[in-house]
Amino acid sequence: MTRKIPIISLKDFEAKAKKPTMMKSLVSNIAEGIDDGLESVNIAEIKNYDVIISVPKTEWKPGLEKAMEYYIKTEEYEECSKIKKLIKKL
């Protein structure tokens, strides 16, 4: 089975250096969570700390809205289109 969540360092997480990676993971894993009827999804693991960042279903819409803001700023409108469809499914 392939690993679906990125492993990032605590330093990168705190500095938001891996924001593109985190946003991609958030959107793709929420999409999978919707399709599979999950109650939460994992989006990243903090290297050397044995910590997994998990997002409960109640936070999926706000998370997707934040991702939408990010992708509008970076002008990645195809991602925005995907996110809109995911929000409608919720």
BELRA-V89457 format. One record per backbone hydrogen bond with DSSP energy under -1.0 kcal/mol. CO is the residue of the C=O (numbers start at 0). NH is the residue of the N-H. Records with the same first field share a line. If there is no record, write none. Layout:
CO = NH ; NH
//
This chain:
5 = 44
7 = 46
8 = 12
9 = 13
10 = 14
11 = 16
15 = 18
17 = 21
18 = 22
19 = 23
20 = 24
21 = 25
22 = 26
23 = 27
24 = 28
25 = 29
26 = 30
27 = 31
28 = 32
29 = 33
30 = 34
31 = 35
32 = 37
38 = 56
40 = 54
43 = 52
44 = 7
45 = 48
50 = 45
52 = 42 ; 43
54 = 40
55 = 58
56 = 59
58 = 62
59 = 63
60 = 64
61 = 65
62 = 66
63 = 67
64 = 68
65 = 69
66 = 70
67 = 71
68 = 72
69 = 73
70 = 75
71 = 74
75 = 79
76 = 80
77 = 81
78 = 82
79 = 83
80 = 84
81 = 85
82 = 86
83 = 87
84 = 88
85 = 89
//
